[in-house]
């Protein structure tokens, strides 16, 4: 008869007996469930609960979960909320955790039927360039390439031909701005694309203004 404490994430006693001369069928055991605070088990428990995307690396330092890489803001918020419920952890260190929505959410706005930016976009471009540079550094550390699709749009006020041309021109302008502001690194591609699709149905002037914009889409892939 064998008894004791066993973490649910540990190998089963039957597995441990394989390859030995002991017949598992002849062993009677009784185990009380318990959760060990050994770092390897704490990390395995955190990964099971938090389900990190493949772009995230996690390690344990004392009672702190260290998360690095990039993910959605929703996942980052969930980590901050849930970490205190994981035995052995009290806090998360996320200063090297990057929110991709910081790049994909901002709208760079344009004047009606123009390639001229509306007032107040300079600060957005400066922050966007800084965030892209941070993403590049994180991607290089994970041996990944970054493709940025610069998506230009218009409202519905012009002809289809004019809107197609203007969408591409707006995308080209922002792509050129970002190339000038972001230090060139291997593995970064910036591609301007004019889109016909709209962000909003145009019920109000605010909807039309939203559609006169450029957004950025991030595509990550393993380095060749």
C-alpha positions in Angstrom: 0.0 0.0 0.0 1.3 3.5 -0.9 -0.3 6.8 0.1 0.5 10.5 0.1 -0.2 13.8 -1.5 -0.4 14.2 -5.3 -0.7 17.3 -7.4 -3.3 16.9 -10.2 -0.7 18.0 -12.8 1.9 15.5 -11.6 2.5 12.2 -13.5 0.2 9.5 -12.3 1.7 6.7 -10.1 0.8 4.2 -12.8 3.0 6.0 -15.3 5.9 6.2 -12.9 5.8 2.4 -12.4 6.1 1.7 -16.1 9.6 0.5 -17.0 10.1 -0.9 -13.5 9.9 -4.5 -12.3 6.9 -3.6 -10.2 3.5 -4.8 -11.4 1.1 -1.8 -11.2 -1.8 -4.2 -10.7 -0.2 -5.3 -7.4 0.1 -1.8 -6.0 -2.7 -0.3 -3.9 -2.5 3.4 -3.5 -4.5 6.3 -2.0 -3.6 9.9 -2.8 -4.8 13.1 -1.3 -5.1 16.0 -3.8 -2.8 18.9 -3.1 -1.3 21.7 -5.1 2.5 22.1 -4.9 4.1 25.5 -5.2 7.1 24.3 -7.1 7.7 26.8 -10.0 7.3 24.2 -12.7 3.9 23.2 -11.4 2.8 26.8 -10.8 3.8 27.7 -14.4 1.9 24.7 -15.8 -1.2 25.6 -13.8 -1.0 29.2 -15.0 -0.7 28.1 -18.6 -3.7 25.8 -18.2 -5.9 28.5 -16.7 -4.8 31.5 -18.8 -4.4 29.7 -22.2 -1.8 32.1 -23.5 -1.6 32.6 -27.3 1.5 31.3 -29.1 2.9 34.9 -29.2 3.3 34.9 -25.4 6.1 33.5 -23.2 5.6 33.0 -19.5 8.0 32.3 -16.7 7.8 32.3 -12.9 10.0 34.5 -10.6 9.2 33.9 -6.9 5.5 34.7 -6.6 5.4 36.7 -9.8 4.2 35.6 -13.3 6.4 37.2 -15.9 4.6 37.5 -19.3 6.3 38.7 -22.4 5.2 39.0 -26.0 2.0 40.4 -27.6 -1.7 39.6 -27.3 -5.1 41.3 -27.3 -6.0 43.8 -24.6 -8.8 41.3 -23.5 -6.3 38.6 -22.8 -4.0 41.0 -20.9 -6.8 42.2 -18.8 -7.8 38.6 -18.0 -4.3 37.8 -16.9 -4.3 40.8 -14.5 -7.6 39.7 -13.1 -7.0 36.0 -12.8 -3.3 35.7 -11.6 -4.2 36.2 -7.9 -6.4 33.1 -8.1 -3.5 30.8 -9.1 -1.9 29.2 -6.1 1.7 30.3 -5.7 1.2 33.6 -7.5 0.4 37.1 -6.2 1.1 39.4 -9.1 2.0 39.6 -12.8 4.8 41.6 -14.4 3.6 42.8 -17.7 6.0 45.6 -18.7 7.1 43.6 -21.6 3.6 42.6 -22.7 2.4 44.4 -25.8 -1.2 45.0 -26.8 -1.6 44.7 -30.6 -4.8 46.8 -30.4 -2.5 49.8 -29.7 -1.5 49.5 -33.4 -4.8 48.2 -34.9 -7.3 50.4 -33.2 -6.2 54.0 -33.9 -7.9 55.9 -36.8 -5.8 58.3 -38.8 -8.4 60.8 -40.0 -8.5 62.8 -43.3 -10.3 65.8 -44.6 -13.3 65.4 -46.9 -12.1 64.4 -50.4 -8.5 65.2 -49.5 -5.2 63.5 -48.7 -4.7 66.1 -46.0 -5.0 65.0 -42.4 -7.5 66.6 -40.0 -6.0 68.5 -37.1 -4.8 66.4 -34.2 -3.4 63.4 -36.1 0.3 64.1 -35.6 0.2 62.8 -32.0 -1.5 59.6 -33.2 1.2 59.1 -35.8 4.0 59.6 -33.3 2.5 57.2 -30.9 1.7 54.7 -33.6 5.3 54.7 -34.9 6.6 54.2 -31.3 4.3 51.2 -30.8 5.3 49.7 -34.1 9.0 50.0 -33.1 8.2 48.2 -29.8 6.4 45.5 -31.7 9.4 45.0 -34.0 11.7 44.5 -31.0 9.3 41.9 -29.5 8.9 40.1 -32.8 12.6 39.9 -33.4 13.0 38.3 -30.0 10.5 35.6 -31.0 12.0 35.3 -34.5 8.9 36.5 -36.2 8.3 38.8 -39.1 5.9 41.8 -39.0 3.7 42.7 -42.0 1.7 45.9 -41.6 -1.2 46.5 -44.0 -2.0 50.2 -44.2 -5.7 50.2 -45.1 -7.0 53.4 -46.7 -10.8 54.2 -46.8 -13.2 56.9 -48.0 -16.8 57.9 -47.3 -19.4 57.4 -50.0 -19.5 61.0 -51.1 -17.4 60.5 -54.3 -17.6 58.3 -57.4 -16.4 54.8 -57.2 -13.4 55.6 -59.3 -12.5 58.7 -57.2 -13.0 56.7 -53.9 -10.8 53.9 -55.1 -8.0 56.3 -56.1 -8.3 58.3 -52.9 -8.3 55.2 -50.6 -5.0 54.2 -52.2 -3.5 57.6 -51.9 -4.3 57.9 -48.2 -2.8 54.5 -47.6 0.3 55.5 -49.5 0.7 58.6 -47.5 0.5 56.9 -44.1 2.7 54.1 -45.2 5.4 56.6 -46.3 5.0 58.5 -43.0 5.5 55.3 -41.0 8.5 54.2 -43.1 10.1 57.6 -42.4 9.4 57.4 -38.7 10.1 53.8 -37.8 13.7 52.6 -37.9 14.1 50.0 -40.6 14.7 46.5 -39.3 14.9 43.1 -41.0 11.5 41.4 -41.0 9.3 44.5 -41.2 7.1 45.0 -44.3 4.7 48.0 -44.7 2.1 47.6 -47.5 -0.4 50.3 -48.4 -3.8 49.0 -49.5 -6.8 51.0 -50.7 -10.1 49.4 -49.5 -13.7 49.7 -50.7 -15.2 48.4 -47.4 -16.4 50.9 -44.8 -15.9 50.9 -41.0 -19.4 52.2 -40.4 -22.7 52.5 -42.1 -23.1 56.2 -42.9 -26.1 57.4 -40.9 -24.4 60.6 -39.5 -21.6 62.9 -40.3 -19.6 61.2 -37.6 -19.9 57.9 -39.4 -18.7 59.5 -42.6 -15.8 61.1 -40.8 -14.8 57.7 -39.4 -14.7 56.2 -42.9 -12.4 58.9 -44.1 -9.5 57.2 -42.4 -6.5 54.8 -42.4 -6.1 51.9 -40.1 -3.2 49.4 -39.6 -3.6 45.6 -39.6 -0.8 43.5 -38.0 0.1 40.2 -39.6 2.8 38.1 -37.8 4.6 35.1 -39.2 7.6 33.0 -38.4 10.8 34.2 -39.9 12.0 32.3 -42.9 
